[in-house]
Amino acid sequence: MKHIKHIILFSFLFISTLVLGQERRESLEKIKALKTAYITEELDLTPAEAQKFWPIYNLHNDKLHALKENYKKNMRGKLKEIGSVDNLSEADAKKLVEFKISNEKEIHKEEYLVIKELSEVISQKKIVKLQIAEYEFRKKLIGKLRGKRRE
């Protein structure tokens, strides 16, 4: 009987995890779709521009996301390993700072590449509009998320 309770509890936890994971993926997909629509509208992309723009933009955006996630994962892992920043040796701290600098250089390089490649597809004016649209979308999204947390 005890085993059945454990199996039921485990099943409930497993299903809950799957449902929450699915909800998170759906939320991320919804945000991505809203961002795509927002940027397309703000840049006033023609169908021909959009066809060339989005594959380039999405590829670089995925690379930037991976770089940022890798950095966070490594930092969290190192800090979890040592328990606290106070336990960090000077040599380990130096490695983490160097890793941060290296990561920032990679992010900067990726941002340069996306602008360079998009310059072949859209005007410089639209690239400036893109940078503003990304900032504004992020600002609006954060505002909405903060509003939901207060509810």
N, C-alpha and C positions, 0 to 999 in steps of 0.2 A: 504494500500500500504506500509505503514511504517513497519507493522508487517511482510510482505513478505520479505522486505530487511533484517530485523533482523533474520528471519528464514534462509534466504540464507547465511548471514554472519555466523550465528551459525553453520550451516551445513558445510560450508567451513572450519571453524576452527576445528570442530569435525573430519572431514575427514582428514585434515592436521595432526592433532594429532595422529590419527590412523596410517597414512602412516609413520610418523616419528617414532612412536613406533615400527612398523613392521620393518622398516629399521634398527633400533637399535638392535632389536632382531636378525635379519638376520646377522648383523655385528658381534654380540657377538657369534653367532653360527659358523660363518666363522672363527673367531679367535680361538674358542675352537677346531674346526676341524684341523686348522693349528698347534695348540699347540700339539694336540694328535699325528699328523703325525710327527712333529718335535721330540717329546719325544720318540716315538716308534723307530724312526730311530737312534737317538743319543744313546739310550740304547741298540739298536739291540735286541729288545725283540723277543723271539720265539713266535709262535702262542699260545703255552700253557701258557707261562709267561704272555702274553698280556691278555689272557682270565681271569686270576686271578688278574693281576695288575690293570687294568682299573676300575673295580668296587670299589676296595679299594681306589684307588687314587681319583676317582671322588667323592666318598662319603665324604672323608676328605676335599677335595678341596671345595666342596659345604659348608661344615661346617665352614671352614676358611673364606670363602667369606661372609657367614651370620654373623659371629662374627665381621668382619671388617665393614660391612654395618650397623649393629646394632650400633656399636660405632659411626660411622659418623652421623647416623640419630639422635642419642641421643645428640651428641655434637651440631649439627646444630639446633636441636629443642631447646635446652637450650639457646644457643646464640641468637636465634631468639626471644625467650621469653623475654630475658633481654635486647636485643637491641645491646649491645656492651660488650666486655670483661671488659671495664672500669666500667661497672655497676654491675659487678659480686661481690657478697659479698665474704668474705674470707671463710665462711662456705660452700657456693656453689662451690667455686673454689676447696676447699678440697674434696668435693664430686666428682667433675669431675676428679680430679687427681686420687682419689681412684678408680673410675670407669675405668680410663685408665689403671691403674696397674692391676686391676682385669681382664680386657679384654686381656691385654698382657699375663697374666698368662694362660688364656683359650686358646689363640692362641698357646702359647708354648706347652701346654698340647696336643693340637690337632696335632701339628707338631711332637711331640714325638710319639704319637699313630700311626700316618701314617708310620713313619719310622719303628716302632716296627712291625706293621702288614705287611709292605712290605718286611721286613727282612725274613719273612717266605715264600716269593714268589720269590724274586730276591736276587742276591748276594749283599754283602756290596759294592763292587766295582760299581755295577749298581746304588746303592742308591746314591753314591757320584756323579756318572754321571748324575743322575736325578737332583740333586741339581744344578749342573753346567748347565744342559740343561734348567732348569726353569729360571735361572738367564740370560742366553744367549738369550732365547726366549723373555723374558721381555725387555731386552736391545734392541733387534732388532725391537720389536714391537714399543717401544717408539721412536726409530729412524725413523721408517716409519711414525708414526703419526706426528712427528715434521716436517718431510719432506713435508707431505701433507698440514700442516698449512702454510708453507712458499709459497706454490704454489698459 
